[in-house]
Amino acid sequence: MTRILQRVSQMNILLSAVLGELTTRSINFLIKNSVKPTAPDVDDRLRRILLRAQVIVDEAMGRQITNRGILQQLDMLRDAMHHGYYIIDTFRYQSHSEEEAKGQVLSKSLSLLKVVNSLQGLYSSSRSTQIFEQLQKSLDDLSSVINDMEEIVVFLMSYPRIYRQPYSMHLLVGNCMFGRQMETELVISFLLHTQPHAPKELEVLPIVGPGKVGKTTLVAHVCEDARVRDHFSEILFLHGHDLTGVDLAALKERYVTEHRNHGSNSNKEGRRLLIVVELVGTLTEDVWNRLCSAYMRHVPSGSKIIVTSQSDEIIKFGTTRALSLKYLSHEAYWYFFKMVTFGSMDPEMHPKLARMAMEIAGMMNGCFISANMMGCLLRDNIDFHFWCKVLAFLRGTIKQHVSKFGGHPVDLIIEKKPAHLGRMFTPSEDFVLHSEYQRSSQEDVPKIRVQDVIYGSVKAQGKFEALGWRSRIPPYHSYVNVCEIRELKTMGTKRKRCMKNRVAL
């Protein structure tokens, strides 16, 4: 009888809880449908939930997370957060733009809306409705993702910290690999996974992606990880043009091993070797098979290969699913550029500068090196008039370059073709960037910087080398450019054309 009364009591409590939940949801539903929120209301709610998402993402970035499910959900949250910041910044800076008087130099500065197809009509008569819809959609998406992560937030606390000292996000963004946390852990998981009774076959992970997407940087970060360094006794780096010889013993004598671990693992289960092959161009199947055959004769059990290339053809060489890297979304790129450009400053305190920065970010074509170069240039020159000049110069240069050479300057640089960039304070000169190559952190670099030539008054003539960017993250490459300054023909020179029967040829 007592048990029956207890069960009845429990059922009453459960029924009350269910009815209470249904009542709450019904009231919320009625309120939501009876009171239509305005754009400022949605904007305010989105700001608050973005702050919550920022806390979760920042905490996750500082921890060593290995669970793939958690990493995937964090990736979804990060994407939703970047999109939310992009939409809210567009709304905020558009509002400031409308308040400015006509004729100001920035009255049309938000032409970057090609980035998001759904925002293409922002300047039409229905742009307010479209902005509101985008704000509401971003709020709903972000709320949904955060609600799905309530349990995961608790699990985050169980993972060890990577950064033990307090840090500012702009410092972390500038000194870490941005947006590749999930990819890093996937590669590390492949390297640390062992098969006790597997046949003696070299496991191969292909990493593919377009130029300058971050393949080398990703591998360098993986090799810097303490777990990888403890697992492998040696890490050997080979490049595409080095693969003509397949004698591993000779290769090991010719190339400097980037990492040797003489710790406890050196005497356990043989000396595992990690081979990183960075392909330049293509690789035939015959050469690959001979290379692997040579490795099989020398490497101990448990050794692995990572091969990177811009070509999808290497996927067939893998023994596991290939990792494909893509460029950041426009929203994520804006988030990165904003952090690099403003540093410890609050962009909301400088809406005119932030609006210009947003358009400049849209002109960088997703290039990390360009983001760092331009971000540092703007941060070192916090001056409204200077930023206006930079913005106007970039507009004209890119438009002229696309019209004359059929492509964006960044695209031509990636394709290893000359790019004509011009000089902001010396319009009579043309600055041509012929090629770009990398130097290690131990090598000397030019004292002249590319950004000082383009946006400064550096005096240089003919061909010379200039430093594009010195990376602060592994593999700490310096990007050096072969440049040339040419005198542009004046209008007077153009008029001196050959004449025949008084007709200009």
NORTA-V636846 format. One record per backbone hydrogen bond with DSSP energy under -0.5 kcal/mol. CO is the residue of the C=O (numbers start at 1). NH is the residue of the N-H. E is the energy in kcal/mol with one decimal. If there is no record, write none. Layout:
co	nh	e
CO	NH	E
CO	NH	E
This chain:
co	nh	e
1	5	-2.2
2	6	-2.4
3	7	-2.6
4	8	-2.6
5	9	-2.6
6	10	-2.6
7	11	-2.6
8	12	-2.3
9	13	-2.2
10	14	-2.8
11	15	-3.0
12	16	-2.5
13	17	-2.3
14	18	-2.6
15	19	-2.7
16	20	-2.5
17	21	-2.5
18	22	-2.7
19	23	-2.6
20	24	-2.5
21	25	-2.6
22	26	-2.3
23	27	-2.6
24	28	-2.6
25	29	-2.4
26	30	-2.6
27	31	-2.8
28	32	-2.6
29	33	-1.8
30	34	-1.9
31	35	-2.4
34	36	-0.6
35	37	-0.6
38	42	-2.4
39	43	-2.8
40	44	-2.3
41	45	-2.3
42	46	-2.7
43	47	-2.0
44	48	-1.8
45	49	-2.2
46	50	-2.2
47	51	-1.7
48	52	-1.5
49	53	-2.4
50	54	-2.7
51	55	-1.8
52	56	-1.9
53	57	-2.7
54	58	-2.7
55	59	-2.1
56	60	-2.3
57	61	-2.5
58	62	-1.0
60	63	-1.7
62	162	-3.3
62	163	-1.0
63	65	-1.3
67	71	-2.1
68	72	-2.5
69	73	-2.1
70	74	-2.5
71	75	-2.1
72	76	-2.0
73	77	-2.4
74	78	-2.7
75	79	-2.3
76	80	-2.4
77	81	-2.4
78	82	-2.6
79	83	-2.4
80	84	-2.2
81	85	-2.5
82	86	-2.2
83	87	-2.4
84	88	-2.6
85	89	-2.4
86	90	-2.3
87	91	-2.4
88	92	-2.5
89	93	-2.9
90	94	-1.9
91	95	-1.8
92	96	-1.7
93	97	-1.9
94	98	-1.9
95	99	-0.9
96	100	-0.7
97	100	-0.8
101	104	-1.2
104	107	-1.7
106	109	-1.9
108	111	-0.6
110	113	-0.8
111	114	-0.6
112	115	-2.2
113	116	-0.7
115	117	-0.6
116	119	-2.1
117	120	-1.5
119	122	-1.7
121	124	-1.5
124	127	-1.7
126	130	-2.1
127	131	-2.8
128	132	-2.3
129	133	-2.4
130	134	-2.3
131	135	-2.8
132	136	-2.8
133	137	-2.6
134	138	-2.5
135	139	-2.3
136	140	-2.6
137	141	-2.8
138	142	-2.4
139	143	-2.5
140	144	-2.3
141	145	-2.2
142	146	-2.3
143	147	-2.4
144	148	-1.6
145	149	-0.5
146	149	-1.2
147	150	-1.0
149	153	-2.1
150	154	-0.7
151	154	-0.5
151	155	-1.6
152	156	-1.9
153	157	-0.6
154	157	-0.9
155	158	-1.8
156	159	-1.6
160	64	-2.8
162	164	-0.7
168	171	-0.6
168	172	-2.0
169	173	-2.9
170	174	-1.6
171	175	-0.8
172	175	-0.6
173	176	-0.7
176	178	-0.8
177	180	-0.8
180	184	-2.3
181	185	-1.9
182	186	-1.9
183	187	-2.0
184	188	-2.4
185	189	-2.5
186	190	-1.7
187	191	-2.1
188	192	-2.4
189	193	-1.2
194	196	-0.6
195	198	-1.3
199	201	-2.3
203	305	-2.6
204	206	-0.6
204	319	-2.2
204	320	-1.0
205	307	-2.1
206	323	-2.7
207	309	-1.9
208	325	-3.0
210	213	-1.2
214	218	-2.3
215	219	-2.2
216	220	-2.4
217	221	-2.2
218	222	-2.1
219	223	-2.6
220	224	-1.1
221	225	-0.7
222	225	-1.1
225	229	-2.3
226	230	-2.1
227	231	-1.1
228	232	-2.1
233	261	-2.9
234	274	-2.6
235	258	-1.0
235	259	-1.0
236	238	-0.5
236	276	-3.1
238	278	-3.0
239	242	-2.4
240	243	-1.3
242	245	-0.7
246	248	-1.0
247	251	-2.4
248	252	-2.6
249	253	-1.0
250	254	-1.9
251	255	-2.4
259	235	-1.7
260	262	-0.6
263	266	-1.4
264	267	-1.1
265	268	-1.1
270	272	-0.8
271	300	-0.6
272	233	-1.6
272	234	-1.4
273	275	-0.6
273	304	-1.8
274	236	-2.9
274	276	-0.5
275	277	-0.6
275	306	-2.7
276	238	-3.1
276	278	-0.6
277	279	-0.8
277	308	-2.7
278	240	-2.0
279	281	-0.5
284	288	-2.1
285	289	-2.4
286	290	-2.2
287	291	-2.3
288	292	-2.7
289	293	-2.3
290	294	-2.1
291	295	-2.2
292	296	-2.4
293	297	-0.8
294	297	-0.6
294	298	-0.5
295	298	-1.5
295	299	-3.0
300	303	-1.4
303	203	-0.8
304	275	-2.6
305	205	-2.6
306	277	-3.3
307	207	-2.8
308	279	-2.6
309	209	-1.2
311	314	-1.1
312	315	-1.6
313	316	-0.9
314	317	-1.7
315	318	-1.5
322	324	-0.6
323	208	-2.2
323	325	-0.6
329	333	-2.6
330	334	-2.1
331	335	-1.8
332	336	-2.3
333	337	-2.9
334	338	-2.7
335	339	-1.9
336	340	-2.4
337	341	-2.6
338	342	-2.4
339	343	-1.7
342	345	-2.6
345	347	-0.7
346	349	-1.9
347	350	-1.6
350	354	-2.7
351	355	-2.2
352	356	-1.7
353	357	-2.8
354	358	-2.0
355	359	-1.4
356	360	-2.6
357	361	-2.5
358	362	-1.3
359	363	-0.7
360	363	-1.1
360	364	-0.5
361	364	-1.1
361	366	-0.5
364	367	-1.6
367	371	-1.9
368	372	-2.4
369	373	-2.7
370	374	-2.9
371	375	-2.5
372	376	-2.2
373	377	-1.9
374	378	-2.6
375	379	-2.3
376	380	-2.1
377	381	-0.6
378	381	-0.8
381	383	-2.2
383	387	-2.3
384	388	-2.1
385	389	-2.1
386	390	-2.4
387	391	-2.6
388	392	-2.6
389	393	-2.6
390	394	-2.6
391	395	-2.3
392	396	-2.1
393	397	-2.7
394	398	-2.6
395	399	-2.1
396	400	-2.3
397	401	-2.5
398	402	-2.6
399	403	-2.0
400	404	-2.6
401	405	-3.0
401	407	-0.6
402	406	-1.2
408	412	-1.9
409	413	-2.1
410	414	-2.2
411	415	-1.8
412	417	-3.3
413	416	-1.5
419	421	-0.8
419	433	-3.1
426	429	-2.1
428	488	-3.1
429	423	-0.7
430	432	-0.7
430	486	-2.9
431	421	-3.1
431	422	-1.0
431	433	-0.5
432	434	-0.8
432	484	-1.8
433	419	-2.2
435	482	-2.4
437	480	-2.7
439	478	-2.7
440	443	-1.2
448	467	-3.2
449	453	-1.4
450	454	-2.4
451	455	-2.5
452	456	-0.9
452	458	-1.0
454	424	-3.1
458	460	-0.7
462	485	-1.7
464	483	-3.3
466	468	-0.5
466	481	-3.1
467	450	-2.5
469	471	-0.7
469	479	-3.2
473	476	-2.8
477	471	-2.6
478	439	-2.3
478	480	-0.8
479	468	-3.2
479	469	-1.2
480	437	-2.6
481	466	-2.3
481	483	-0.7
482	434	-2.5
482	435	-1.0
483	464	-2.1
484	432	-3.3
484	486	-0.5
485	462	-0.9
486	430	-3.4
490	494	-1.8
491	495	-1.4
492	496	-0.6
493	496	-0.8
495	497	-2.2
498	505	-1.9
500	503	-1.1
503	500	-1.7
